Amino acid sequence: MPAPLILASGSTVRRRLLENAGLDFRAVSASVDEDALKARCRTENRDIKETALILAQAKAGEISAREPDALVIGADQMLELDGRWFDKPESREQAADHLRQFSAKTHRLVTAAVAMRAGERLWRRVDVASMTVRPLGEPFIQAYLDAVGADALASVGAYQLEGRGAQLFEAVEGDFFTILGLPLLALLDFLRQHAMIDDERLPRRGALPAGIGDGLNR
């Protein structure tokens, strides 16, 4: 029997991605001080890709220590614009300020994922997407925030590309799943190689729980 699969994340989108792919897993949130880790990485002059990997591994490592028999997936996403790292906005006002800074510029989304078992890292992946935001006027920013509500605080960029966030952009370069927060195709390939997916016994769409597979909205 394959080892249990755990997603070390509280992200609704990451959970839905794995559910929609038909994977049997548990989601367990890791308690990692991300701000402290990012500050340490800055002090050590680590770049954004290294930092995203360190964060993803910290999340996977915490759960792997508690669940040594499981295969644990940790993930993290960071946003960089003009050398500055952005965190999730903590208020509507901060989300509006982020959008003003993104306006008419291209930022990078860096998504990292790590797989661990019994504290050992078995796999890692870092993908980057480039996101070009169209010029945003203040009336649009306020109307957008009215429309998305608390979802603006749920992602590092104050948007979900699969929803109304699509209206922010004039160009996007990168893998769709990477933008949502998980390099899903590479992860599925890794899971196949480790016998975590049986190509001969994929669940039918109708076998999934109700509501799963009907889109990627939060």
DADA-V970359 format. One line per field, one symbol per residue. phi: phi as a letter, one per 40 degrees, with the letter a starting at -180 (. if undefined). psi: psi as a letter, one per 30 degrees, with the letter a starting at -180 (. if undefined). burial: I if it has 9 or more other ideal C-beta (glycine too) atoms within 8 Angstrom, else O. A space follows every 10 residues. Layout:
phi = ???
psi = ???
burial = ???
This chain:
phi = .cccbbccac ccccccdccc cgccabbbcc bbcccccccc ccccfccccd cccccccccc ccccccbccc cbbbaabbbb bfgccbbdcb adcccccccc ccdgbbbbbb bbabbbbfgb cbaaabbbbb bccccbcccc dcccccccfc ccccbccgab dcbcddccbb abbicdcdcc hacccccccc cccbfcbbcc bcccdcccdd gcgbhbcc
psi = kllkkkjikg keeeeeeeef fgkjlkkkkk ikieeeeeee eeeghkleee eeeeeeeeee eeeeefiffl jkkkllklkk khfkkklkkf leeeeeeeee efkglklkkj kkkkklkhfk kfklkklkkk jjklkkleee eeeeeeefbf ffgflfgglj ffbfffffkf kkjlkeeeef gkieeeeeee eefggfkjff hkkleffllk fkgglgl.
burial = OOIIIIIIIO OOIIIIIIII OOIOIOIIOI OIOOOOIIOO IOOOOOOIII IIIIIIIIII IIIIOOIIOI IIIIIIIIII IOOOIIOOIO OIOIIIIIII OIIOIOIIII IIIIIIIOOO IIOIIIIIII IIIIOIOOOO IIOIIOOIOO IIIIIIIIII IIIIIOOIIO OIOIIOIIII IIIIOIIIOI IIOIOIIOOO OOOOOOOIOO OIOOOOOO
